Amino acid sequence: MRVIGGNDARPNTWRWQASLQYDSYNDGSYYHMCGGTIIDRFYIMTAAHCILSMDVSAYRVVLGEYDLYEYDGSEQFSRVEMIAVHPDWNEDLAKGPHWWGSIALKTMIIQ
């Protein structure tokens, strides 16, 4: 995918952004699946539909990531300790209210 007329961001200019990564085969091979936002020192917020499993060991959060395909040493890797689900989250997006299903959030506590 390419953004037409856009520019690459400079490294470390989006410090509140996190990469939520998932290890689908439990073999240590994580891949980026969604972005997240740093809420404070221990909390990352992401969209609820990004969570495929409540098994915290399947996830990690990466801060300071600039290029998903290249390790440059600025990345900080954290394990997920807990996933908190908004009480109104409805996994069935076909059921209403539609606007709520698309923005329901999950918060992760990182170590």
C-alpha positions as CSV (number, residue, x, y, z in Angstrom):
1,M,0.0,0.0,0.0
2,R,1.2,3.5,-0.8
3,V,-0.1,6.9,0.4
4,I,-0.1,9.2,-2.6
5,G,1.4,12.5,-1.8
6,G,2.4,11.5,1.7
7,N,5.8,11.5,3.4
8,D,7.5,9.1,5.6
9,A,7.4,10.0,9.3
10,R,10.7,10.7,10.9
11,P,11.8,8.0,13.5
12,N,10.4,8.6,17.0
13,T,7.9,11.4,16.0
14,W,4.9,9.3,16.9
15,R,5.9,8.3,20.5
16,W,2.4,7.5,21.7
17,Q,1.9,4.8,19.0
18,A,2.3,1.1,19.7
19,S,2.4,-2.0,17.6
20,L,0.2,-4.8,18.9
21,Q,1.8,-8.1,17.7
22,Y,0.4,-11.6,17.8
23,D,2.1,-15.0,17.9
24,S,-0.5,-17.2,16.2
25,Y,1.5,-20.5,16.3
26,N,3.0,-20.0,19.8
27,D,6.5,-20.3,18.3
28,G,7.9,-16.8,19.0
29,S,7.1,-15.5,15.5
30,Y,5.1,-12.3,16.2
31,Y,3.5,-10.2,13.5
32,H,2.0,-6.8,13.6
33,M,-1.8,-7.0,13.6
34,C,-3.0,-3.6,14.9
35,G,-1.9,-0.3,16.3
36,G,-2.5,1.0,19.7
37,T,-2.1,4.2,21.7
38,I,-0.2,4.6,25.0
39,I,-2.6,5.7,27.7
40,D,0.0,5.8,30.5
41,R,3.1,3.9,31.6
42,F,1.2,0.5,31.9
43,Y,-1.8,0.8,29.6
44,I,-2.1,0.5,25.8
45,M,-5.5,1.0,24.1
46,T,-6.5,-0.7,20.9
47,A,-9.6,-1.6,19.0
48,A,-11.5,-4.6,20.4
49,H,-11.7,-6.3,17.0
50,C,-7.9,-6.5,17.0
51,I,-8.0,-9.1,19.9
52,L,-8.2,-12.6,18.5
53,S,-7.7,-14.4,21.8
54,M,-7.8,-13.5,25.5
55,D,-4.6,-15.5,26.0
56,V,-2.1,-12.8,27.0
57,S,0.9,-14.9,26.2
58,A,0.0,-14.7,22.5
59,Y,0.6,-11.0,22.4
60,R,3.4,-8.5,22.8
61,V,3.4,-4.7,22.5
62,V,6.3,-2.9,20.7
63,L,7.0,0.7,21.3
64,G,9.5,2.8,19.3
65,E,8.9,0.7,16.1
66,Y,9.7,2.6,13.0
67,D,10.0,-0.1,10.3
68,L,8.1,-3.3,10.9
69,Y,10.5,-5.2,8.7
70,E,13.8,-3.9,10.1
71,Y,15.1,-4.1,13.7
72,D,17.0,-0.8,14.4
73,G,17.5,-1.0,18.2
74,S,15.0,1.6,19.1
75,E,12.2,-0.9,19.7
76,Q,11.0,-1.7,23.2
77,F,9.3,-5.1,23.6
78,S,6.7,-5.7,26.4
79,R,4.7,-8.7,27.4
80,V,0.9,-8.3,27.9
81,E,-0.1,-8.9,31.5
82,M,-3.9,-8.4,31.2
83,I,-6.5,-7.7,28.6
84,A,-9.5,-5.6,29.8
85,V,-12.6,-5.6,27.6
86,H,-15.1,-2.8,27.5
87,P,-18.4,-4.2,29.0
88,D,-20.4,-3.1,26.0
89,W,-18.2,-4.8,23.4
90,N,-20.2,-7.1,21.1
91,E,-18.1,-9.4,19.0
92,D,-20.9,-9.8,16.5
93,L,-20.5,-6.7,14.4
94,A,-23.7,-7.6,12.6
95,K,-25.7,-6.7,15.8
96,G,-26.2,-3.1,16.8
97,P,-25.5,-0.6,17.7
98,H,-23.2,-0.6,14.7
99,W,-21.1,2.4,15.6
100,W,-20.3,1.0,19.0
101,G,-19.2,-2.4,17.6
102,S,-16.6,-0.7,15.4
103,I,-15.0,1.4,18.1
104,A,-15.2,-0.7,21.3
105,L,-11.9,-0.8,22.9
106,K,-9.7,-3.2,24.8
107,T,-7.0,-2.0,27.2
108,M,-3.8,-4.0,27.8
109,I,-1.6,-3.8,30.8
110,I,2.0,-4.3,29.8
111,Q,5.0,-5.3,31.9
